[in-house]
Amino acid sequence: MNLTSDTINKQLIVVEKIDECVERSKIKVYDFIKRTIDILIGLIGCCLLVPVTIFVKILNIINKEEGSLFYHQTRIGKNGKEFKLYKYRTMVKNADDILKKIMEEDEYLRNEYLINKKMRHDPRITKTGKFLRRTSIDEFPQFINILKGDMSLIGNRPYLPREKYDMGLYYNSIVKTKPGLTGLWQTSGRSTVSFKRRLEIEKRYSEEYSFEMDLRILLNTVKEVIEGKGAI
Protein backbone atom coordinates (compact mmCIF):
# COMPACT_ATOMS: atom_id res chain seq x y z
CA MET A 1 0.00 0.00 0.00
CA ASN A 2 1.39 3.37 -1.04
CA LEU A 3 1.08 6.25 1.39
CA THR A 4 1.32 9.83 0.31
CA SER A 5 3.47 12.27 2.24
CA ASP A 6 0.29 14.11 3.24
CA THR A 7 -1.19 10.95 4.76
CA ILE A 8 2.02 10.19 6.63
CA ASN A 9 2.13 13.72 8.04
CA LYS A 10 -1.47 13.41 9.25
CA GLN A 11 -0.66 10.11 10.96
CA LEU A 12 2.36 11.65 12.64
CA ILE A 13 0.23 14.54 13.92
CA VAL A 14 -2.29 12.05 15.37
CA VAL A 15 0.51 10.14 17.10
CA GLU A 16 1.92 13.38 18.55
CA LYS A 17 -1.50 14.38 19.89
CA ILE A 18 -1.93 10.96 21.50
CA ASP A 19 1.49 11.29 23.13
CA GLU A 20 0.56 14.75 24.43
CA CYS A 21 -2.70 13.43 25.91
CA VAL A 22 -0.86 10.55 27.60
CA GLU A 23 1.74 12.94 29.04
CA ARG A 24 -0.94 15.30 30.36
CA SER A 25 -2.74 12.36 31.97
CA LYS A 26 0.47 11.24 33.68
CA ILE A 27 1.01 14.75 35.07
CA LYS A 28 -2.57 14.90 36.38
CA VAL A 29 -2.21 11.53 38.11
CA TYR A 30 1.14 12.57 39.57
CA ASP A 31 -0.28 15.88 40.85
CA PHE A 32 -3.37 14.20 42.36
CA ILE A 33 -1.44 11.50 44.20
CA LYS A 34 1.22 13.96 45.38
CA ARG A 35 -1.38 16.41 46.68
CA THR A 36 -3.20 13.60 48.51
CA ILE A 37 0.05 12.57 50.20
CA ASP A 38 0.80 16.21 51.03
CA ILE A 39 -2.57 16.63 52.76
CA LEU A 40 -2.02 13.51 54.89
CA ILE A 41 1.56 14.53 55.76
CA GLY A 42 0.42 18.10 56.44
CA LEU A 43 -2.28 16.94 58.85
CA ILE A 44 0.15 14.73 60.77
CA GLY A 45 2.77 17.49 60.86
CA CYS A 46 0.28 20.11 62.12
CA CYS A 47 -0.85 17.74 64.91
CA LEU A 48 2.77 17.36 66.03
CA LEU A 49 3.30 21.11 65.84
CA VAL A 50 1.84 21.70 69.33
CA PRO A 51 4.30 19.54 71.32
CA VAL A 52 7.21 20.63 69.12
CA THR A 53 6.34 24.30 69.71
CA ILE A 54 6.27 23.72 73.48
CA PHE A 55 9.72 22.11 73.20
CA VAL A 56 11.09 25.07 71.22
CA LYS A 57 9.62 27.50 73.76
CA ILE A 58 11.40 25.66 76.58
CA LEU A 59 14.70 25.89 74.66
CA ASN A 60 14.23 29.64 74.25
CA ILE A 61 13.58 30.03 77.97
CA ILE A 62 16.64 27.95 78.90
CA ASN A 63 18.86 29.97 76.55
CA LYS A 64 17.22 33.25 77.66
CA GLU A 65 16.30 34.21 74.12
CA GLU A 66 13.52 36.72 73.64
CA GLY A 67 11.23 37.32 70.69
CA SER A 68 8.48 35.44 68.91
CA LEU A 69 8.77 31.70 68.38
CA PHE A 70 7.52 31.85 64.82
CA TYR A 71 8.87 33.71 61.83
CA HIS A 72 7.17 34.26 58.50
CA GLN A 73 8.64 35.53 55.28
CA THR A 74 7.37 36.14 51.76
CA ARG A 75 8.60 33.53 49.29
CA ILE A 76 8.06 32.68 45.63
CA GLY A 77 5.70 29.77 44.99
CA LYS A 78 4.49 27.85 41.96
CA ASN A 79 4.11 29.96 38.81
CA GLY A 80 5.64 32.91 40.65
CA LYS A 81 2.77 33.33 43.12
CA GLU A 82 4.06 34.69 46.44
CA PHE A 83 3.06 33.24 49.82
CA LYS A 84 4.00 33.47 53.49
CA LEU A 85 6.41 30.76 54.58
CA TYR A 86 6.39 29.77 58.27
CA LYS A 87 9.42 28.74 60.32
CA TYR A 88 10.60 28.77 63.91
CA ARG A 89 12.71 31.85 64.46
CA THR A 90 16.42 30.97 64.50
CA MET A 91 17.95 34.43 64.27
CA VAL A 92 18.13 37.49 66.47
CA LYS A 93 15.26 39.97 66.17
CA ASN A 94 17.19 42.57 64.15
CA ALA A 95 18.70 40.04 61.72
CA ASP A 96 18.04 42.13 58.60
CA ASP A 97 19.80 45.16 60.08
CA ILE A 98 22.78 43.02 61.05
CA LEU A 99 22.96 41.56 57.53
CA LYS A 100 22.96 45.04 56.06
CA LYS A 101 25.82 46.02 58.37
CA ILE A 102 27.77 42.86 57.47
CA MET A 103 27.37 43.57 53.76
CA GLU A 104 28.77 47.05 54.28
CA GLU A 105 31.66 46.23 56.61
CA ASP A 106 32.84 42.63 56.09
CA GLU A 107 34.16 41.94 52.59
CA TYR A 108 34.72 38.21 53.16
CA LEU A 109 31.21 37.54 54.46
CA ARG A 110 29.73 39.83 51.83
CA ASN A 111 31.36 37.82 49.04
CA GLU A 112 30.30 34.54 50.64
CA TYR A 113 26.70 35.74 50.86
CA LEU A 114 26.64 37.04 47.29
CA ILE A 115 27.94 33.72 45.94
CA ASN A 116 25.89 31.32 48.09
CA LYS A 117 23.01 33.55 49.30
CA LYS A 118 23.89 32.45 52.83
CA MET A 119 26.80 32.37 55.28
CA ARG A 120 28.24 29.11 56.57
CA HIS A 121 28.82 30.63 60.03
CA ASP A 122 26.04 33.20 60.18
CA PRO A 123 26.56 35.46 63.25
CA ARG A 124 22.84 36.24 63.37
CA ILE A 125 21.82 32.70 64.38
CA THR A 126 20.93 32.21 68.04
CA LYS A 127 22.07 29.32 70.25
CA THR A 128 18.63 27.72 70.01
CA GLY A 129 18.60 28.47 66.30
CA LYS A 130 21.79 26.49 65.71
CA PHE A 131 20.20 23.42 67.27
CA LEU A 132 16.93 23.87 65.37
CA ARG A 133 18.76 24.19 62.06
CA ARG A 134 21.10 21.28 62.71
CA THR A 135 18.10 19.03 63.43
CA SER A 136 15.85 20.69 60.81
CA ILE A 137 13.22 21.38 63.48
CA ASP A 138 13.15 25.02 62.37
CA GLU A 139 11.33 23.90 59.20
CA PHE A 140 8.53 22.15 61.10
CA PRO A 141 5.94 24.97 60.79
CA GLN A 142 6.10 24.53 57.02
CA PHE A 143 3.68 21.64 57.44
CA ILE A 144 1.13 24.46 57.63
CA ASN A 145 2.24 25.60 54.17
CA ILE A 146 2.01 22.02 52.90
CA LEU A 147 -1.52 21.60 54.23
CA LYS A 148 -2.56 24.94 52.71
CA GLY A 149 -1.17 23.91 49.33
CA ASP A 150 1.54 26.58 49.16
CA MET A 151 4.21 23.90 49.28
CA SER A 152 4.73 20.18 48.82
CA LEU A 153 6.72 17.67 50.85
CA ILE A 154 9.16 17.27 47.94
CA GLY A 155 10.12 20.14 45.66
CA ASN A 156 12.54 23.00 45.11
CA ARG A 157 13.25 25.37 47.97
CA PRO A 158 11.09 28.52 47.98
CA TYR A 159 13.13 31.52 46.89
CA LEU A 160 12.98 35.06 48.23
CA PRO A 161 11.44 37.70 45.92
CA ARG A 162 14.74 39.61 45.99
CA GLU A 163 16.47 36.53 44.54
CA LYS A 164 14.32 36.52 41.39
CA TYR A 165 16.78 38.69 39.48
CA ASP A 166 19.71 36.47 40.51
CA MET A 167 17.85 33.37 39.30
CA GLY A 168 17.99 34.71 35.76
CA LEU A 169 17.03 32.22 33.05
CA TYR A 170 16.52 29.47 35.64
CA TYR A 171 13.51 31.25 37.14
CA ASN A 172 10.80 30.11 34.70
CA SER A 173 11.86 26.46 34.92
CA ILE A 174 12.11 26.38 38.71
CA VAL A 175 8.71 27.95 39.41
CA LYS A 176 6.92 25.36 37.26
CA THR A 177 6.68 23.16 40.36
CA LYS A 178 5.62 23.81 43.95
CA PRO A 179 8.42 24.54 46.40
CA GLY A 180 9.05 21.75 48.89
CA LEU A 181 10.00 21.09 52.47
CA THR A 182 12.91 19.05 51.13
CA GLY A 183 14.26 18.47 47.67
CA LEU A 184 17.07 17.55 45.33
CA TRP A 185 19.29 20.47 46.38
CA GLN A 186 18.99 19.66 50.09
CA THR A 187 20.22 16.12 49.45
CA SER A 188 23.00 17.18 47.06
CA GLY A 189 25.36 18.88 49.48
CA ARG A 190 23.34 22.01 50.24
CA SER A 191 26.04 23.58 52.40
CA THR A 192 28.81 23.07 49.87
CA VAL A 193 27.23 24.18 46.58
CA SER A 194 27.11 27.68 45.16
CA PHE A 195 23.88 29.51 44.38
CA LYS A 196 24.39 28.91 40.65
CA ARG A 197 24.87 25.19 41.19
CA ARG A 198 21.74 25.16 43.34
CA LEU A 199 19.80 26.71 40.44
CA GLU A 200 21.11 24.04 38.07
CA ILE A 201 20.09 21.26 40.47
CA GLU A 202 16.61 22.64 41.02
CA LYS A 203 16.05 23.28 37.31
CA ARG A 204 16.79 19.60 36.78
CA TYR A 205 14.15 18.63 39.34
CA SER A 206 11.49 20.81 37.69
CA GLU A 207 12.21 19.21 34.33
CA GLU A 208 12.66 15.57 35.42
CA TYR A 209 10.46 15.13 38.51
CA SER A 210 8.83 11.73 39.01
CA PHE A 211 7.62 9.43 41.79
CA GLU A 212 10.93 7.59 41.62
CA MET A 213 12.92 10.80 42.05
CA ASP A 214 10.67 11.96 44.90
CA LEU A 215 11.11 8.67 46.74
CA ARG A 216 14.89 8.81 46.32
CA ILE A 217 14.93 12.38 47.67
CA LEU A 218 12.76 11.40 50.64
CA LEU A 219 15.01 8.47 51.58
CA ASN A 220 18.14 10.62 51.26
CA THR A 221 16.50 13.31 53.40
CA VAL A 222 15.79 10.84 56.20
CA LYS A 223 19.42 9.70 56.02
CA GLU A 224 20.73 13.27 56.15
CA VAL A 225 18.53 14.22 59.13
CA ILE A 226 19.51 11.08 61.07
CA GLU A 227 23.17 11.92 60.47
CA GLY A 228 22.53 15.42 61.77
CA LYS A 229 23.24 17.22 58.50
CA GLY A 230 19.89 19.00 58.44
CA ALA A 231 18.79 18.06 54.95
CA ILE A 232 15.36 19.68 55.20
Secondary structure, DSSP 8 states (H G I E B T S, - for coil): ----HHHHHHHHHHHHHHHHHHHHHHHHHHHHHHHHHHHHHHHHHHHHHHHHHHHHHHHHHHTT--S-SEEEEEEE-GGG-EEEEEEE--B-TTHHHHHHHHHHH-HHHHHHHHHHSS-TT-TTB-HHHHHHHHHTGGGTTHHHHHHHTS-EEESB--B-GGGHHHHGGGHHHHTTS-BEEE-TTTTTTTTTS-HHHHHHHHHHHHHH--HHHHHHHHHHHHHHHHTTS---
